[in-house]
Amino acid sequence: MRMKNTKLSGTFQRFSIFIVLIVMFVACSILSPYFMTTNNLMNVARQLCVGILLAYAEMILIVSGFLDLSIGSVLALAGVLSVSCYKSTKSMLLALLVAFAVGVACNLVNAVFVAYFDVPAFIATLGMQQIARGIALYYTGGANILQLGKFVKLGQGMAGPIPIPVIIVFGITIVVWYIFNHTRYGRSLYAIGGNRKAAEASGINARKSIVISYVICGLLAGLAGAIFMARNNSGIPNGAVGYEMTGLTAAIVGGTSFSGGIGTVTGTVAGAFIIGFLENIMNLIGVNSYIQNIIEGAIIVLAVAFDIRSKNRKTTKQIMAVKDDASKA
């Protein structure tokens, strides 16, 4: 009986995020008649694309025990330079390559300080947050870059009935899922996040994995920057302020443990949808933007507190099980 209850409890914990997502969807449908309209759902889908990319970037780092507070600023810098490149060359390929290059360059700096100089990720990426934003503002003189032409198709275009950014994010989702579930690197992230010293003792090159994680984070930030600017039809150097919190919140709400070693792609997607639906319904029912910030901040604190408490309970149960075994022996 006890084993059956344990299995039921484990199953509930595994699918609880999806239950919350379904409840959130139903609640939003009841709270506003506009939520279920095609235009609104299409708008939510486009908005979620950037959030999901950032959530994946943060999840990759958090699972291995790190984080990135600079991703919103790197997104903005990559986006405005990508837009500027497109206006000069009219080449979408070159514009995307610039976005990727900027994202990777910024995150390589983060990676070097974190992996080789043992600077806490919080400090290293906080510094990059200021640097990237400052460069974006200096380059543009604080003014938006307008008249993007066909570049907007990246964020607003359609492939039949499906938005182009949705197709892009779907492809990225498959790649990230494959990395976590079918590659040695993906498995190494869980090991590093669980116990870095033990992982290194088992032969895992932690520094290499950390650098790769930040590079992938930079690639995702660059792509998110290009899509963000295209969706807004302008290069906005002051855009995406606070988006690092959006990515962190989606990942943590989706079950990624802030202490590392735990996290799934499906859970992160569900977390991003929950946050996206919450933001959308608050806008539809007219919740003050300042109140929205308060609610989102509270969600982060509660999610981390729940994660820590759950982990402590699991540790306590393991200790009690060991004591029971020892007493029986």
Secondary structure by P-SEA (a helix, b strand, c coil): caaaaaaaaaaaaaaaaaaaaaaaaaaaaaaccccccaaaaaaaaaaaaaaaaaaaaaaaaaaacccccaaaaaaaaaaaaaaaaaaacccaaaaaaaaaaaaaaaaaaaaaaaccccccaaaaaaaaaaaaaaaaaaaacccccccccccccccccccccccaaaaaaaaaaaaaaaaacccaaaaaaaaaaacaaaaaaaccaaaaaaaaaaaaaaaaaaaaaaaaaaaacccccccccaaaaaaaaaaaaaccccccccccaaaaaaaaaaaaaaaaaaaaacccaaaaaaaaaaaaaaaaaaaaaaaaaaaaaaaaaaaaaaaac
